Amino acid sequence: MLRKTLTFKSGEYWYGGAVNDGYLFPVGEQDSYRIDLTYNDTYNQVNPLFISSHGRYVWLEKAGIVCFEKGVMTIDAEEMEIDESCTDLRSAYKKASQKHFPPCGNTPPKQVFRAPQICSWIDLQQEQNQEGILSYARSYVQNGGKAGLIIIDDKWQRDYGDWEFNEERFPDPKAMMDELHALGFDVAVWLVPYVTPDTPTSERLLKADAFLKDESGKLLLADWFDGVSYVLDFTKQSAVDWLGGVVKRLKERYGLIGFKLDCGDAQYLDRNFKGGNEHNLLWAKVIDGKESLVELRACYKFGGSACVQRLADKAHSWGVELVNPDDIPNHGYLKYGFSAVLPAALAQGVLGYYFSCPDMVGGGLASDFEPNKPIDNELLIRWCQASTLMPAVQFSYAYWNSPDERVRNCMKACMAIREEYLEYILFLIDNAARTGEPIVRYMEYEFPHDGLASVTEQYMLGDKYLVAPVLKKGQTQKEVYFPTATKWKQRQSGNVFTGGKHVFDVTLETLLVFERMK
């Protein structure tokens, strides 16, 4: 194991590492942060890259441990590349990207960006069923929603590994698919790399030696949020061929466009198993992204790919909070709410995961939407606004059926705004596939050394638009920071603003968007 220390330069900030920790970035001279990249125990994408506002980058080919402490960066790794040849965040990112995770040249299917995605999870949760799916889709279209991708979530299947529709809940899945297609939807279904033990499928795959084993040859079990399961081993052709057959059958039988790939996380395996990150990477790669839509939540070292990269499920809450801190064995756990969304999307951009889907609008934790739980309509509205100009938008909570007229109107207004900028978003998607440039960008990325390195409550959409969503409950004013010697035209008023900090009055209907003037 090698050790290297880097001392911060004056005013230097560092970005990168783990998407889930985006809300902690950038790391400045007075900040503390540590991450062990040898084992991704976050719920989202990771890339072993750290980039500085002053043009330095660190790449850890075989992962490692990185610690920032009061102006010193300490790196412990088997291999490391430290490049100090660039001058700013953008040039360092582009050099690292081209060398270590070049863009593949392809994009996910454009229809997943042209209209909002809708996902059945929050509306149906553990009770996915044919009539429920159709009712969900019909009501969306009948209430003015633009049909795009619909994702049928967990519990559509008979069992984990038995990837066929549960006949009791889906008596005629082909007819359901035909109606969804007639409504204008493309369809994807949820999939995991796990197989329930003591089933006919698991017995066949055991005989085919298709499951993951530890170094001693003992079968590994994933202890994940839906039980304990065998894990497909994608270093073995038997597992790859079996899953390939599943994918081919489902696509041909039901006309699916692709799959929401969940789990495969290293954290669900025994921590002593050294191959968790590699297993996660192989799971991300196993379905061909050129032939199918692939939507991922967790992956390792997979920047530059043509996958939709979903942020991990967020809580229906405003901030990031420690829950059950007195739970000694686990020391509590963090619940990530709305304030973590934009920082995570920004982190995705400089880690090569630019085809971002910023989680389900309003949050993706099913327990937050149980009948006895209150819904924060202000939070729904602000979340919808903040997602509007992201690469992809995904609804799961049925905004269009909300009893609050403001929520329904917000969804329609936001999607109308998105239509105004859609062609530019699609241009940026093509540009990312060619160049690797992020779609959602830090201010520092676009305007280096202008005093905006720590600004993360607004973002650049490409190089043309500055977007400043309202992110705090009860907020009636929003500070917006414009780069020096620039001019910006506000979308709503047409007023022109120049460099520096400006304070805007905001109402519940306000989404601040500014166009860069030449």
N, C-alpha and C positions, 0 to 999 in steps of 0.2 A: 504494500500500500504506500503510495506516494503522498506527501503533504506539501502544499504550496499556500503561501499567504499573499494576498494582494491588499495594499493599503488604498483606501479611497482617495481619489483626487478631490480637490476643493469643489464642492457643489455637485459631486457625482451621485447618480442614482442607478440602481440595478433593477432589472426586470427579468421575468422568465420563470423556469422551473415547473411549478404545479399550477394548473388553471384554478383548482379549488381554493388556492391561497391568494388568488388575484387581489382580494380586498386588503391584503397586507403589503402589496407592492404599489409603487416602487419602494425599495429599501434604501434609505438615506444613511448618512454618516452617523446619526444618533440612534438608529434603529437596531433591533435584534431579531434575528430570524434563523431557524435551522431546519434543514430537511434532509432526510435519508432517502436518496433516490434509488438505492438498491432494492427497495421494496415499496411499491406504490400503495400506500395505505390511504390515499385520498379517493374520492369517488369520481374523479374526472380525469381529463387528459393530463399527461406529463410528457415533457421533453427535457432531456438532460442538458439544457442550454440556459445560460445566464448572460444577459447583454447589458451594457451600461450606456448611460446617456453621453458618455465621453468616448464611445467608439470601441470599447473593449468587449470581448466575449470569451466565455469559458464553455467548452464542450466536453462532456464526460462520456466517452464512447461506451464504457462499461459501468456507467452510473457512478455513484459515490455519495459522500456526505458533504454538504455545503453548509457553512455556518457564517452568518454575518453578525458581528458584534462590535458596536461602537467604532465604526470606521475601518474595520479589518474584515476581509473575506478569507476564510480558511477552507481549503478544499482537500479532502482526503479521498483518493481514488486510485485505481490500478492504472488508468490511463487518463490523461487530460491534455486538452489543447487550449492554450491561452493565446489569443490573438489580440494584439494591441495596435494594429496598423490602421484602424479606421478613426474617424473623427467624431462620429455621432451615432445615435441609436439606429437610425435608418440604414446607414452604410454598413454598420456592424451586423445588423440583422440580415441584410441582403447577402453579405458575404457568407455568413454562417448557413443561411438557408440554401444557397446554391451548392455549398460543399457537402452539407450533412443531411438535408431533407429537401432536395429540389422539387419544385412543383411538377406533378405528373403530367400536366397538360390537359387533363380532363376535368370536367365539373360533374357534380351530381345532376340528375335529371332536372331541367329548368322548371318543370311544373311544381317542384317542391318549394320554389321561391316565388313563382308568379301569383300564388294565392296562399292564404294562411293554411297551415296544416291544422287538422283537428285530430285529437287523440281521445279515445274512449275511456281512458283510465279514470279520471276524476268523476265522470258522470256515472259510470257503471261499476268501477272498482272491482271487487271480487265476483261480481255478478254479470260478467260479459255474456251477452246472449243476442240471438239474431234479431228479435224485435226491438230490443234496446238499441242496438247499433243502427238499425234502420230509422227508428224514431229520432235518434240523435242527429243523423245525417239529414233527414228530411226537414227537421225543424231549423237546422242551420241554413239550409238553402231557402226555405220558405220565409225566413226572416232576413233575407238579403245577403247572406254569406256567399262569397265567391268560392265555388268548389275547386279544390286542389287535391291534396293528399289527405286521406283518412287512415289513421293507424289503429288497428284493432289490438288491444293490449292484452297483458297476461290474463290467463284463465279462458282463453278461446279454445285451448288445446285440451285433448283428453288427459295428458299427463306430460311431465317433463321428459322429453325424448320421444313421446308418442305424438308427433306433430301432425295431428289431424283434428278437425273440428269436433268438439264434444257434441255428439248427436242429441243429447237431451236438451242442450241449450241452443244448438244450431241444427234444427231438423232438415233444413235445405240450404246449406251454405252457398251452393252454386247460384240459386235464385237470389240470395242476398247479394252476392257479388254482381250479378247482372243488374240489379236495381241500383247499387252504388255506382256502377259504371254509367248507367243511364242518367243518373243525377249529375254526372260530370266528374266523379272522383276517381283518382288512382288509389290503389289500396296496398298497404303494407301490413305485416303482422309482426308481433313481438316474438323474439327467439332468444334462447340462452344456451350455453354450451354444456348443459347439465342433463343428466339422465337419472330418473328416480330408481333406486335399487329395488330388487325383487319384482321386476316387471319383465314381460317377454322381451321388450327391447333391450333392457339391460343385460339379460341372459345372452342374447345374440351378440351384443357388443363385447361382453366379457370373453366369449369364445373367440372373437375376432381380435382380441388384445387391443382394443381401441381406447382404453381409459388411461388416464394419467397415473403414474406411479412415482414414488419417491426414489431416492438413490439406492435404497435397499431392495427395491422391487415391490414394496408394499403399496397397495392401491390407496390413492389419495381421495379424500372426500372433501367436497366444498361445504362449509357450514355457512350458508348464505341466508338472506332474509326470508326465503320461502322453504327452508328445511335443510336437509343434508342429502347431498346427491353425488353420484359419480361425475367425473369431469372428462370430457372428450380430450384426447391427446392429439393435437394437430401436427405433431412430429411424425405421426403414424399414418400411413396412407389409408389404412382401414377406416380411421375416423374421418379423414378428409373425404374419402369416397362416399361414406355413409351420409354425411351431412350434404354433400353435393347432390345425392339422390333425393334427399328430403326437399332441398331447395328447388330442384328441377320439377319434382312432382307438384309441389304447391304452386309454382308459377304457371305450369301448364294447365293444371286442373282449375285454378281459380283466377288466372289472369293477374296475379300480383305483380306490382312494380318492384317490390323489394322488401326489406326487413329492418325492423328496429332491433339491433343487437344489444342486448343488455348483459350485465354481469361479466364474467370472465376476469374479474378483478383479482389481483394478487392478494388482496387483503382477505379474501374468502378461503384462501389455502393456508396450510400450516406455514407459519413464518420461518420455520427451519428449512422449508423447501426453497432451493435457490433459484428455481426457474419460473417464479411467478410472473415477473415482468415479461419474460419471453413468451410464456403461455398466453398472456393478455394480448401481446402483439400478434401472435399467430391467429388468435380468435378474430382480431380486427381484420386480418388479411384473408380469412378463409373463404369469404364470399366475394366474387369478382365484382368490384365497384364499377366496371365498364358495362356489365350486363345487368346489374341490379342496383337499385337504390340501397345504400348501406347507411344507416344512422347509428352512430356510436355515442355512448356516454363515457366510457373509460377506455383509454388506450395508452400505450407507452411507445415513444419513439416512432410515431406514425405521422409526423408532420409532412405536409405536401401531398397528401392523398386526396382522392376525389370522394370523400365521405362527408355527410352532414355530421357535424360534431355538436351533440346536445350537451348543454350544461346539466349538471346533476340536479335532481329534484330539490327545489327550494321550498322552505316553509312559507306559509301564508302569514308573514310577519314582516316588519319593516327592516329589522337589523340583523346582526349576527350576535347570538347570545349563547352563553354557556348554560346548559340544562343539567340539572341534578349535580351540582359541583361537589356535594357531599357523598356522592357515590364513589367510595374509596377505590374499589377494584378498577373502575374505568376512569376515575377522576372527572366524571361528567362527560358530556359531549357537546360539540358545537352544533347549533341549529342555524343554518344559513338562510337568511331571508332576502328580501328585495334589494337591500343595499349591496349585496354580494354579486348581483347579476352583471351590472355594467363593468365593474373591475375584472370579473372573470372573462367576459367577452373581449375586453382589451388584452388580457393575458393570452387568450387563445390566438389573437392576431400575431403576436411576436413569437409564438411557439409553432407556427405553421399550421394551426388548426383554424383556417380562416373562414371555412363554410359553416359559420356558427348558427346554432339554433339556441336562443337564450332561455331554455327551459319553457315549461308550460306557463302561460300568462296567468298570474295570480298565485302561482305555486303548484308544486306537483306532489305534495305529501297528502295521501288519501285521508289520513286521520284528521287533517285540518278542515276537511269538508264533510265531516259526518253531520247528521241532521241537528245535533245539539250544539254544534259549534257556530259561533257568530262569523259572519262574512263582513270584512271591512271593505265597503264599497269604494272609499277613497283610495285604498291600496290597489284594488282592482283597476281603477281608472289610471292611476299613475303607472302601474305595471304595464298596462296596455300601451300607454303613450311611449314608455321607455323602450318597448320592443318593436315599435312600429317601423323603424328604419334599420333594424338589424337585418342581416342577410336572410334569415328565415324567421317566421313568426309561427308559434304553435299555441293554439287554444285547446284546453281540455275541459276546464270549468266552462259550462255553457253560457257564456256572456249574453248570447242572443235571447236566452230565456230568463234572464235576471229579472226579479220583481222591481228592481230599481231602474227607472227610465234613464237616469243619467248614465248608468253602466251600459245599457243597450245603445244609447246614442254615442257614447264614447267609442265603442267598438266600431260603429259605422263611420264615425268621423276619422278615426285613426286609419282605418283601411282605405278611406278616400285619400288621405294624405299619402299613404304608401303608394297608391296608384300614380300620384304625381311624380314620384321619384323612382318608380319601378324600373324604368329603362336604364337609369343610371346604376341602380343596384345590380341589374343583370350585366351591365358593362363591367362593373367591378368584379363580379364573379368570374367572368371570362378573363379579365386581367389577372386575377389571383392565380388562375390555372396556368397562365402563361409565365408570369413573372414571380409568383410567390408573395406579392405585396398584400398586406392585410387589407381587409375591407373596412373593418372597424379599427380605427387607429388612435393611439395615444396622441395628445397634442404635441408632446415632445418628439414623436416620430415625424410629424409633418413640419414642425417649427422648432428645430434644434436650438438649444442654448438661448432660449428666449424667456427663461424664467417660468416655464410651464411644465417642468419635469414631473412635479408631484400632483398635477391636476388630473383627477380621475372621475369627476362628476360631470364631465362633458366629453365629447369625442368628435373626431373627424370621420365623416363618411367619405372615404376616398380622400382626394385633395380638394374637393369642391365645396362640401357642406360641413358646417359646424352644428352639432345637435346637442342641446342642453336640456335633458328631461328633468322634471322635478322629482326628487328622490326622497324627500322627507315628509312625514305626516304633518298636516296643518301648515305647510309652507306657503307663504303668500308673496315671497320675493325670491328671486333666483339670481345669484351672482354668475356672470359669464365673463370669461377671460379671453380677450382677443389678442392675438399676437401683435407685436410691435410693427408699425408701418404697414398695416393691412387695413382693408375696408370690407365691410360685410353688410349685405342687404337682408333685412329681416323678412321672412316669408309672409307673415301676417300683415304687417303694417307697411312694408316697403321702405321703412326708414333705414338710413345708412349709419353704421357705427364704425369707429376706428379703434386702433389698438388700445389696450388697457382693460381695467376691470369696469364693467357696467352692471348695474343692478336693475332688474326688470320686475315689475309687478306681474304676478301670475294668478290666474284663476284656476278652477278645477278643469277647465277646458283647454288650458294652455300647454302646447308643446312648442318649445323654442327651437326654430331652425333658421340658420343664417347661410346665405350663399356668398361665397368668396368672390369679390369683385377684382377684376384685373386692373 
